[in-house]
Amino acid sequence: MSEKLPLAGVRVIDLATFIAGPFTAAVLSEFGAEVIKVEQPGLGDPLRKFGSPSKRGDGYAWLSEQRNKKSVTLDLRQPEGAALFKRLVAEADILCENFRPGTMEKWGLGPDALKAVNPGLVMVRISGYGQKGPYKDRPGFARIAHAFGGLTHLTGVPGGPPLTPGSTSLADYISGLYGAVGALLALRSREEAGGQVIDIALYESIFRVLDEMAPLYAATGFVRPRLGLMTSNVCPHGHFECGDGGWVAIACTSDKMWRRMAAVLGREALGEDERYATSAKRVEHRDDVEAMVTAFTLSLPRDRVVETCNAGGVPTSPVYSIADIFEDPHYQARGTLKEVVEPETGEEVHVPNVLPAMSETPGRIESLGPRLGAHNDEVYGDLLGLSADERDALREKGVI
């Protein structure tokens, strides 16, 4: 196993706020990139105070999602701040930002200005609607992206209102992953292509994962409705209540899986029954199929349903809460959760571990989200060479 991580020597400036852009930087940090997070003096990233506070005061989301980063403060609206930022950019490989389009340009820090300072800079720009298009100036968050990208329309029960999928910032995380992929691709081609701008709209990452919906609509005009517990084009494939009030997910994606399901139901003949033998036929007779599976799951407690289905080779999982996840032995065996000690308070903070798992250069969580400005002296002094007097003067002016 190599001690050197694949992104060792890569420096990232994280100018973004909340989740999408910072998540790009966090992923890169896990595999060795040095990430310098630039925040507004006195205020910091709003994510610091989002959600439930930890013992240190910053929120748990901050501790988890700003892992491995160094924090510096800098007011880009002041000329001295903009000049200092350009000096940082000159020493960097990647810049992540997710302001509304035009904001960086307004500060004199758009791509052209930064390219003049660092021709090889890779600039990851994530915004609600992207850097071009008639809606580019609209504000956007994950909830907006879910709605505009087509996911919210699919979420909920038939005839009911559209729901937020899981009350999570899914668009932020998917867009952040695309940002990391784009940054790595740009680094790979930098010798031939030079630096470049990566333009990601939050809604596009959601739209990208909607399987056959776009080609199917273009070909047939079909608009997929809300399906609630089930799935549109295969059956049985959904969530089923169990006898103890728990729920399971069952996924029969092929005719082979249906034959296994029929055996689990104790009715093997249904596997070859012409009414149910093919996926198309099962969808046609969806009510019958789902009624049979529901009768089976309601006859047993959740864990017994899972045990029976897995023994029969039918893909099944309990529908887990976070409490279930913390107790599950598979999560524990794979180290999907990581315990990291916050050094100031000694609090043991459990966070999602690094992904993906790599055999020779596995990523690391070296630290949780930093205190605001904790690395001002290190970055401005050691990296940029500002004296203590110069740093004190900038503090007095509110530049850092």
Secondary structure, DSSP 8 states (H G I E B T S, - for coil): --SS-TTTT-EEEE---SSHHHHHHHHHHHTT-EEEEEE-TTT--GGGGSSSB-TTSSBHHHHHHTTTEEEEE--TTSHHHHHHHHHHHHT-SEEEE---TTHHHHTT-SHHHHHHH-TT-EEEEEESS-SSSTTTTS---HHHHHHHHTSGGGSS-TTS----STTS-HHHHHHHHHHHHHHHHHHHTHHHH-SEEEEEEHHHHHHTT-TTHHHHHHHH-------TTB-SSSSSEEEEE-TTS-EEEEE--SHHHHHHHHHHTT-GGGGT-TTTSSHHHHHHTHHHHHHHHHHHHHTS-HHHHHHHHHHTT--EEE---HHHHHH-HHHHHHT-EEEEE-TTT--EEEEE--SS--SSS-------S--TTTTHIIIIIIIT---HHHHHHHHHTT--
